[in-house]
């Protein structure tokens, strides 16, 4: 069973994530403040963390960076982080915080499920980044 830890203070974001992801295979745990994410990780043992960029007291970028610092210090194992961005210009913040993936709002169930499945399988899922056509052609040539 997958457990998703959602960090958001917006109830509509919780509603969207629950509608898209909750089933017999997935449960959602929620924190409303960024500072509560690390303690919740220790308590809930999630398989994925979904972080809203705009959280009142500690934003998504700071949350993601704190997770990465804990991992670098050896106090936290591998844990994928999906960041929910407000606009395409926020992609830079997601990249700088080393998020494994990000979605640009508005959200929809298809993209949420697709991103979650990719991150849980060990891949990344990003939006708002131009595709490298040369890399795509090289991948097709290898197939």
C-alpha positions as CSV (number, residue, x, y, z in Angstrom):
1,X,0.0,0.0,0.0
2,X,1.3,3.5,-0.9
3,X,1.1,6.3,1.6
4,X,1.2,9.8,0.3
5,X,2.1,12.7,2.6
6,X,0.5,15.9,1.4
7,X,1.8,19.2,2.7
8,X,-0.7,22.0,1.9
9,X,-2.8,24.5,3.7
10,X,-5.3,24.7,0.9
11,X,-8.3,22.5,1.3
12,X,-9.0,22.5,-2.4
13,X,-5.6,20.9,-3.1
14,X,-6.4,18.2,-0.6
15,X,-9.7,17.6,-2.3
16,X,-8.0,17.3,-5.7
17,X,-5.3,14.9,-4.5
18,X,-7.7,12.7,-2.6
19,X,-10.1,12.5,-5.6
20,X,-7.2,11.5,-7.9
21,X,-5.2,9.1,-5.7
22,X,-7.2,7.6,-2.9
23,X,-8.2,4.0,-3.5
24,X,-7.7,0.6,-1.9
25,X,-4.0,0.9,-2.8
26,X,-3.3,4.5,-1.7
27,X,-3.8,6.5,1.5
28,X,-3.3,10.2,2.1
29,X,-1.9,11.8,5.2
30,X,-1.9,15.6,5.4
31,X,0.0,18.3,7.2
32,X,-1.0,22.0,6.9
33,X,2.4,23.5,7.8
34,X,5.8,22.9,6.1
35,X,7.5,22.6,9.5
36,X,5.4,19.5,10.2
37,X,6.6,17.6,7.2
38,X,9.8,16.0,8.7
39,X,8.0,14.9,11.9
40,X,5.2,13.5,9.8
41,X,7.6,11.6,7.6
42,X,9.0,9.9,10.7
43,X,5.5,9.1,12.0
44,X,3.7,8.1,8.7
45,X,6.6,6.6,6.8
46,X,5.2,7.7,3.4
47,X,6.2,6.3,0.0
48,X,5.8,9.8,-1.6
49,X,5.7,13.4,-0.4
50,X,3.5,15.9,-2.3
51,X,4.3,19.5,-1.4
52,X,2.3,22.6,-2.4
53,X,4.7,25.4,-3.3
54,X,2.7,28.0,-1.4
55,X,2.4,26.9,2.2
56,X,2.0,29.7,4.7
57,X,4.9,29.4,7.1
58,X,7.5,27.2,5.2
59,X,7.0,26.9,1.5
60,X,7.4,23.9,-0.7
61,X,10.9,24.7,-1.8
62,X,12.2,24.9,1.8
63,X,10.3,21.7,2.6
64,X,11.9,19.9,-0.3
65,X,15.4,21.2,0.6
66,X,15.0,20.1,4.2
67,X,14.1,16.6,3.0
68,X,17.1,16.6,0.8
69,X,19.4,17.8,3.6
70,X,18.1,15.0,5.9
71,X,18.8,12.5,3.1
72,X,22.3,13.8,2.6
73,X,23.0,13.6,6.3
74,X,21.9,9.9,6.3
75,X,18.9,10.5,8.6
76,X,16.3,9.8,5.9
77,X,16.2,7.2,3.1
78,X,15.2,7.7,-0.5
79,X,11.8,9.5,-0.7
80,X,10.4,11.0,-3.9
81,X,9.0,14.5,-3.7
82,X,6.4,15.9,-6.0
83,X,6.0,19.7,-6.0
84,X,2.8,21.4,-6.9
85,X,3.7,24.7,-8.7
86,X,1.5,27.8,-9.2
87,X,2.9,28.8,-12.5
88,X,5.5,27.8,-15.1
89,X,8.0,30.4,-13.8
90,X,8.2,28.3,-10.6
91,X,9.9,25.4,-12.4
92,X,13.2,27.0,-11.5
93,X,12.4,26.7,-7.8
94,X,11.4,23.1,-8.2
95,X,14.7,22.4,-10.0
96,X,16.8,24.2,-7.4
97,X,15.2,22.3,-4.6
98,X,15.8,19.0,-6.3
99,X,12.2,17.9,-6.5
100,X,11.8,14.5,-8.2
101,X,8.8,15.9,-10.1
102,X,6.4,18.7,-10.4
103,X,3.0,19.7,-11.7
104,X,1.8,23.1,-12.7
105,X,-1.6,24.1,-11.4
106,X,-4.5,23.8,-12.2
107,X,-4.4,20.1,-11.2
108,X,-6.3,17.3,-12.8
109,X,-6.7,13.6,-11.8
110,X,-5.0,12.2,-14.8
111,X,-1.8,14.2,-14.4
112,X,-1.7,13.6,-10.6
113,X,-2.0,9.8,-11.1
114,X,0.5,9.8,-13.8
115,X,3.1,11.8,-11.8
116,X,2.5,9.7,-8.7
117,X,2.9,6.4,-10.6
118,X,6.1,7.7,-12.3
119,X,7.7,8.8,-9.0
120,X,6.7,5.7,-7.1
121,X,8.3,3.6,-10.0
122,X,11.6,5.5,-9.6
123,X,11.2,8.0,-12.5
124,X,10.7,11.7,-12.6
125,X,7.7,13.6,-13.9
126,X,8.1,17.3,-14.9
127,X,6.1,19.9,-16.7
128,X,7.1,23.3,-18.1
129,X,10.5,22.1,-19.3
130,X,11.2,22.0,-23.1
131,X,12.0,18.5,-24.3
132,X,15.5,17.9,-25.6
133,X,14.7,16.7,-29.1
134,X,18.2,15.2,-29.6
135,X,17.8,13.1,-26.4
136,X,14.4,11.9,-27.6
137,X,15.8,10.9,-31.0
138,X,18.7,9.0,-29.3
139,X,16.3,7.2,-27.1
140,X,14.2,6.2,-30.1
141,X,17.3,5.0,-32.0
142,X,18.2,2.8,-29.0
143,X,14.8,1.2,-28.9
